[in-house]
């Protein structure tokens, strides 16, 4: 039995809809709709990148005051890492869109790799952590693929 509630799974996968739809808009829509789709995809990618960083703050706020001081990840790194993705996403929104899309894709991959090592501190069981990371891996693959594909379309396939 999956320890993640069905609603969490459904909402997680629903979050991929804008990535897929907007990447298709970039690929298939005529100008200027393709550029509007790219801007919207960058905006959505930035929101998700910031959201994934904010999960660290949420997890740490939940345990604030419950754990004895001295855990380096909780005392310092999780708070910092909770803000860094939002700053990277903000920068990505202010540069040439295809490059911004690639930065967002890279940020999501880096976040996934860091989170793989840190989420163990946030879950009450290895089973729940493993289930979340399995879905997280799928979500990251699809979202990164959409961001990279849209960037490549803009760089190499558009007139």
C-alpha positions in Angstrom: 0.0 0.0 0.0 1.3 3.4 -0.9 1.8 5.6 2.2 1.0 8.8 0.2 -2.6 9.8 0.3 -4.4 9.5 -3.1 -5.1 13.2 -3.2 -1.4 14.0 -2.9 -0.6 11.7 -5.8 -3.4 13.2 -8.0 -2.4 16.8 -7.2 1.2 16.0 -7.9 0.5 14.6 -11.3 -2.0 17.4 -12.0 0.9 19.8 -11.4 2.5 18.5 -14.6 -0.4 19.6 -16.8 0.9 23.2 -17.3 4.4 21.9 -18.1 3.2 19.5 -20.8 0.5 21.9 -22.3 2.9 24.9 -22.4 5.7 22.9 -23.9 3.3 21.8 -26.6 2.2 25.4 -27.1 5.9 26.4 -27.6 6.3 23.6 -30.1 3.0 23.9 -32.0 1.5 27.4 -31.7 2.1 30.1 -34.2 4.0 33.3 -33.3 3.4 35.2 -31.0 1.4 32.5 -29.0 4.5 30.3 -28.9 6.4 33.1 -27.2 3.6 33.7 -24.8 3.6 30.0 -24.0 7.4 30.1 -23.4 7.0 33.0 -21.0 4.2 31.2 -19.2 6.2 28.0 -19.0 9.2 30.0 -17.5 6.8 31.6 -15.0 5.3 28.2 -14.0 8.7 26.6 -13.8 9.9 29.4 -11.5 6.9 29.0 -9.3 7.5 25.2 -9.0 11.2 25.7 -8.4 10.5 28.1 -5.6 7.8 25.8 -4.2 10.1 22.9 -4.0 12.6 25.0 -2.0 9.9 26.2 0.3 9.1 22.6 1.2 12.2 22.7 3.4 10.9 25.7 5.3 7.6 24.0 5.8 9.2 20.8 7.1 11.5 22.8 9.4 8.7 25.1 10.7 6.8 21.9 11.6 9.6 20.6 13.8 10.9 24.0 15.1 11.5 23.7 18.8 10.8 19.9 18.9 14.3 18.7 18.0 17.4 19.3 20.1 19.6 22.0 18.7 22.8 21.0 16.9 21.6 19.3 13.7 23.5 21.1 11.0 20.9 20.5 8.3 18.0 21.8 10.3 19.9 24.6 12.1 21.3 26.2 9.0 21.3 24.4 5.6 17.6 23.7 5.2 16.7 27.3 5.9 19.3 28.5 3.3 18.3 25.9 0.8 14.7 26.8 1.2 15.4 30.3 -0.2 18.1 29.6 -2.9 15.7 28.0 -5.4 13.4 31.0 -5.3 16.3 33.3 -6.0 17.6 31.2 -8.9 14.0 31.1 -10.3 13.7 34.9 -10.0 17.0 35.3 -12.0 15.8 32.8 -14.6 12.8 35.0 -15.3 14.9 38.0 -16.1 17.1 36.6 -18.8 16.7 35.2 -22.4 13.8 32.8 -22.1 15.4 29.6 -23.5 18.4 30.1 -21.2 16.0 30.8 -18.3 14.2 27.5 -19.1 17.5 25.6 -19.0 18.4 27.2 -15.7 15.0 26.2 -14.2 15.5 22.6 -15.5 19.0 22.5 -14.0 17.6 23.9 -10.7 15.0 21.2 -10.5 17.6 18.5 -11.1 19.9 19.9 -8.5 17.0 20.2 -6.0 16.0 16.6 -6.6 19.5 15.5 -5.9 19.8 17.5 -2.8 16.3 16.5 -1.6 17.1 12.8 -2.2 19.7 13.2 0.6 17.7 15.5 2.9 14.1 14.3 2.9 15.0 11.5 5.2 15.0 14.1 8.0 11.4 15.1 7.2 9.5 11.8 6.9 8.4 9.6 9.8 9.3 6.4 7.9 11.6 5.2 5.2 8.6 3.8 3.3 6.9 7.2 3.1 10.2 8.9 2.1 10.7 6.3 -0.6 7.2 6.7 -1.9 7.6 10.4 -2.1 10.9 10.2 -3.9 9.5 7.8 -6.4 6.8 10.2 -7.4 9.3 13.1 -7.1 11.6 11.4 -9.6 8.8 11.0 -12.1 7.6 14.6 -11.7 11.2 15.9 -12.1 11.8 13.9 -15.3 8.6 15.2 -16.9 9.0 18.8 -15.8 12.7 19.0 -16.8 12.0 17.3 -20.1 9.3 19.9 -20.9 11.5 22.8 -19.9 14.5 21.5 -21.9 12.3 20.6 -24.9 10.8 24.1 -25.0 14.2 25.7 -24.7 15.6 23.6 -27.6 12.5 24.4 -29.7 13.0 28.1 -29.2 16.8 27.9 -29.8 16.9 25.7 -32.8 13.5 24.9 -34.4 11.7 28.2 -34.5 12.0 30.7 -37.4 
